[in-house]
Amino acid sequence: MPAPTPAVPTPAVAAATAAGTATAAERVYRHVKHGVLDRRYEGGTLLTEGELAEAVGVSRTPVREALLRLETEGLLKLYPKKGALVLPVSAQEITDVLETRLLVEEFTVRRAVPAPPGLLDRLAALLEEQRRHAAEGDLAAMMAADRGFHAEIVRSAGNQILCRLYDQLRDRQLRMGVALLHAHPDRLERTLAEHAEILDALRAGDAETAAAVVRGHIGRVGELVRGPGR
């Protein structure tokens, strides 16, 4: 009796299978990325495929996909047969991020004047969101709203190249910001006060004051993140 011909998956089945694999990889990607950004996985932590597969409830194949993606984003370094090392934030990376932020944010906050009512409303809403998360002690959500506050100003300048450049800093900003607030919890109230000062300057149509507050805001972040004497 001839052996049965193996079933060939229909296009719909093949697409569903591919979607399932992509979904699993995306779940691992989000799990690890959130863990790195909110400091559940500190710099220097070695993550193994087996542990991540068990934590997320998937096979090792989507874990490998997710780790490769995170390596290209600069958050991990893969070591064959060992796992993935969570990369610490280097002093050079801190300097590069802060210098880029200063160039982009000081320029765009000047361009935001005169600020349209829609921008002022969005900034006010994001400031309230930051205050709410701060009161709840959710530092990761607080930093996401913090980053959104600055990103709104950058977008308002209408320069798409600057927007894309600024978006590339997103993960590094969030990671550095959460680490800063954990190390300096007293910085939280000052951050909210400085954001309120930026918003007040934009409401007043005072580009020079807005730029000065942004300069001081980023400068103080740099002092704290780098530490004394650096």
C-alpha positions in Angstrom: 0.0 0.0 0.0 1.6 3.3 -1.0 2.6 5.7 1.8 0.2 8.6 2.2 1.2 11.8 0.7 2.1 14.4 3.3 -0.5 17.1 3.7 0.5 20.4 2.2 -0.6 23.4 4.3 -3.0 25.7 2.6 -2.0 29.4 2.3 -4.5 30.2 5.1 -3.0 27.6 7.4 0.6 28.7 6.6 -0.3 32.4 7.2 -1.9 31.5 10.5 1.1 29.5 11.6 3.4 32.4 10.6 1.2 34.8 12.5 1.3 32.6 15.6 5.1 32.5 15.5 5.3 36.3 15.0 2.9 36.8 17.9 5.0 34.6 20.2 8.2 36.4 19.2 6.5 39.8 19.8 5.4 38.6 23.3 8.9 37.7 24.2 10.2 40.9 22.7 7.8 43.0 24.8 8.5 41.0 28.0 12.3 41.4 27.7 12.2 45.0 26.5 9.9 46.1 29.3 12.0 44.2 31.8 15.1 46.0 30.6 13.5 49.5 30.5 11.8 49.2 33.9 15.0 47.7 35.4 13.6 44.2 36.3 16.5 43.1 34.2 19.5 45.2 35.2 22.6 45.8 33.1 24.9 42.8 33.5 22.1 40.3 33.8 22.5 37.1 31.7 19.2 35.9 30.2 18.9 32.4 28.9 16.5 31.1 26.2 15.1 28.4 28.4 14.2 30.8 31.3 12.6 33.3 28.9 10.7 30.5 27.1 9.3 29.3 30.4 8.5 32.8 31.6 6.5 33.7 28.5 5.1 30.2 27.8 6.6 29.8 24.3 9.2 27.6 22.5 12.8 28.7 22.1 12.4 29.7 18.4 10.5 32.9 19.0 12.8 33.6 22.0 15.8 33.6 19.6 13.9 35.9 17.2 13.1 38.4 19.9 16.7 38.4 21.3 18.1 39.1 17.9 15.8 42.0 17.5 16.8 43.4 20.9 20.4 43.0 20.0 20.0 45.2 16.9 18.4 47.8 19.2 21.5 47.9 21.4 19.9 46.6 24.5 21.4 43.1 24.6 24.6 41.2 23.5 24.1 37.6 22.4 26.6 34.9 23.4 26.0 31.6 21.5 25.1 28.7 23.9 25.2 31.0 26.9 22.4 33.5 26.5 21.9 37.3 26.1 23.6 39.8 28.3 21.7 43.0 29.2 24.0 45.8 28.3 24.7 48.4 31.0 24.2 52.0 30.0 27.7 53.3 29.3 29.1 56.8 30.2 29.6 57.5 26.5 26.0 56.6 25.7 24.7 58.9 28.5 26.8 61.8 27.1 25.6 61.1 23.5 21.9 60.9 24.5 22.1 64.1 26.6 24.0 66.1 23.9 21.5 65.0 21.2 18.5 65.8 23.5 19.9 69.3 24.2 20.4 70.1 20.5 17.0 68.9 19.5 14.9 70.1 22.4 16.4 73.6 22.7 15.9 74.2 19.0 12.4 72.8 18.9 11.1 74.6 22.0 12.1 77.9 20.4 10.2 76.9 17.3 7.2 76.0 19.3 6.6 79.7 20.1 3.9 81.0 19.5 2.5 77.7 20.8 -0.9 76.7 19.3 -3.7 76.0 21.8 -3.7 72.3 20.9 -0.1 71.8 21.8 -0.6 73.6 25.2 -3.6 71.4 25.9 -1.6 68.2 25.1 1.3 69.3 27.3 -1.0 70.1 30.2 -2.7 66.7 29.9 0.7 64.9 29.8 1.9 66.9 32.8 -1.2 65.8 34.8 -0.6 62.2 33.7 3.0 62.5 35.0 1.7 63.8 38.3 -0.8 60.9 38.6 1.8 58.3 37.9 4.2 59.9 40.3 1.6 59.8 43.0 1.0 56.1 42.3 4.7 55.4 42.4 4.7 54.0 38.9 8.1 55.3 37.7 8.1 53.5 34.3 4.7 55.1 33.4 5.9 58.4 34.8 8.9 58.3 32.5 6.9 57.3 29.5 4.6 60.4 30.0 7.7 62.5 30.7 9.2 61.4 27.4 5.9 62.1 25.7 5.9 65.6 27.0 9.2 66.5 25.4 8.3 64.5 22.2 5.2 66.7 21.7 7.3 69.8 21.7 9.8 68.2 19.2 6.9 67.2 16.9 5.4 70.6 17.0 8.5 72.0 15.1 7.3 70.1 12.0 10.8 68.8 11.2 10.4 65.1 10.3 14.1 64.4 10.3 14.4 65.7 13.8 11.4 63.7 14.9 12.9 60.5 13.6 16.2 61.3 15.3 14.4 62.0 18.6 12.4 58.8 18.3 15.6 56.8 18.1 16.5 58.0 21.6 13.2 56.8 23.1 14.3 53.5 24.8 17.6 55.0 26.0 15.7 58.0 27.5 13.2 55.7 29.3 15.9 53.4 30.7 18.1 56.2 31.9 15.1 58.1 33.4 13.8 55.2 35.4 17.3 54.5 36.8 17.7 58.2 37.7 14.4 58.3 39.6 15.2 55.1 41.5 18.6 56.5 42.5 17.3 60.1 43.2 13.7 59.9 44.2 13.8 63.6 45.3 14.3 64.4 41.6 10.7 63.5 40.9 9.1 66.7 42.2 11.8 68.8 40.6 11.2 67.2 37.2 7.4 68.0 37.5 8.2 71.6 38.5 10.6 72.1 35.5 8.0 70.7 33.1 5.5 73.1 34.5 8.0 76.0 34.0 8.4 74.9 30.3 4.7 74.9 29.9 4.3 78.3 31.5 7.0 79.8 29.3 5.2 78.4 26.2 1.9 79.8 27.3 3.6 83.2 27.8 5.1 83.1 24.4 8.6 83.4 25.9 11.0 81.4 23.7 14.1 82.5 25.5 12.8 81.4 28.9 11.5 78.1 27.6 14.9 77.4 26.0 16.7 78.3 29.3 14.5 76.0 31.3 15.1 73.1 28.8 18.8 73.7 29.0 18.8 73.7 32.8 16.5 70.7 32.9 18.7 68.5 30.7 21.8 69.8 32.4 20.6 68.7 35.8 19.6 65.3 34.5 23.2 65.0 33.1 24.8 65.9 36.5 22.7 63.3 38.3 23.0 60.5 35.8 26.8 60.9 35.4 27.4 61.3 39.1 29.6 63.7 41.0 32.9 64.6 39.5 32.1 63.4 36.0 
